[in-house]
Each structure stands twice: as structure tokens, then as C-alpha cells.
């Protein structure tokens, strides 16, 4: 497992569910049913507005499969990669 706050590109359905992700120049298709992450208030003294987050499995064109945790920054509207699991 690796921790990061890297910016990533995430494509979603109209309902906001991830379908694809580009990380480090590699495109991954979501290959399972994404699970919504609970808001992470650990670094905040006051709860923030809803922080959209998802965990999902993604596979690239070579068949490499990883699990990604991503969150949408509510202010910048940028997706951030929080964790990657092998």
C-alpha cells in the first residue's frame, strides 16, 4: 500500500461513480463496483462539506490490476489519489 495526494484524472458516470482513471500516464478501467469512502475528517478541526471519495479496482491494458482510493477536493474540484494497493 502506498499513500499519496497526487492529482489524477477520473472519469465518472453522470451520477459521479468512477469509470476510468489516469495515473502516472497509465489509463485504468474500473473493473469492479466502486465503494463510496466515508468522509475523512482526521486532519480537520471542523467538519468540511461532503468529500466525495471512492475505492475501486482498476486494470490497465497490460492486465496489471490495482486498488485505488480517490477523493474529490471540494474547493478545487480536482481528484486526488489517496492510496494505491497492490
N, C-alpha and C positions, 0 to 999 in steps of 0.2 A: 504494500500500500504506500502511495506517495501523496503527500499533502502539497497543495499549490493554490495560488489565487490567480492563475493565468487566465487571460481573456481568451474565450473560444467562440466560434460561430456555431449557433444552434438553430436549426430549422424546426418549426413546430407545426402542429395541426392548427386549425382555426381556434380550437379550444385550449391551445397552449401546451399540448403534450409533445415532447421531443420526438422527432423522426430521424434527424441526421445531426452529425456533429463534425466539425473540422478542428483538429487539434494537432499542432506541430506540422501542419501541411498535409495531414492524412485525414481522408474522409471516412467516417464510420457510419454505417446504417444501424439504427436501433433494431436489435434482434430479439427483444423481449417486451413485456409490458412494463413501461416505466412506473416507478413508485414515487409518489409525492413525498418529499422530505419535510419534516417538521421545521418550523422556523428556528433559526439558531440565534438565541439571544445571549449567548455566553459572553460576548465582548461588549454588550450594551448595558448601560445603567437604566435605560428606559426602553420599553418595547418599541420596536420600529413597526412601520406598516408591514403588511404581509410580504414576506420574502419568498418568492416562488423558487422552489428547488425540486430537483428530481434525481433519482438514482435509476440508471438503466445500463443494460449490456449493449455494447456496440462492437460491430465487426467491420474490419477494413477489407479491401479487395483481395488481400493475401490470405484471409481467413483468421488473422490474429483477432482475438476477442478479449476485451477488457470491460470492466465495470466502471462507470463514471458517475460522480456526484457533481451536479452543476447547480448554480443559483443565479437568478436574475437580479442584478443590482437595481433596486427600485428607483434610484435617482438617475443613474447614467443609462439605464436600460441596456446594460452590457451583461452578457452571460459570463460567469466566472467558473472555471473548473476548480472545485474544492479538493476532490480526492480522485485517485485512479487506483483501481485494484486489479491485480493480475488474476 
